[in-house]
Amino acid sequence: MDELENIKLIWKTEKANALPNSEVVKSLIKKYQSAKKRNLFLLIALALACLIIFIWTIAFQTPSPWTTILGEVLIFLGLIITLSLKILSLKNATKNEQKTNRQFLEDLKKSTGNQSQIKLIQRAGVLMLSVGFGFYIYKIVSNDLTKLVLTYAGIVLYVIFIYFVFRPLVMKKTEQRINRLLEKIDNSEEK
């Protein structure tokens, strides 16, 4: 019984104005969700366009050596992986719209740390695209050693840039965007 009295006392002394304005929180979350959904739609459209162009290119190509065919298969698999990850992200974003604001914010705080499986799949997709491109263009550059070395050096530099520069930059920007959203919500509590 004593605990009940303590809870009542805490409940009565808690300031109601310290709670965030629900309309501000709702608008911030909706704005974040709509921007994320719009970006996912654009990425899916881009991946589909690349896949269609790639299939179109393969369809009108003359028979090729095994390296080109292997490259085509790896590029196709890389594009399918990329497309499926983006569709899965869009599905999750749509599912997040059905959650309450509190559930969404809790999931948002948790999501920044536990995406290791998705990152692994993304790495596999980029690796398949890069290796596939290397196999795909082998026939074209294999006649000249200089072209061969420069082409494969370019592919390696591209992968290094994507993996060590671009990917961390995108991850940092995404984390900053999430932190700004959480800060705005915390700041709305103080008003």
Order of alpha helices (4+ residues) and beta strands (2+ residues): alpha-alpha-alpha-alpha-alpha-alpha-alpha-alpha
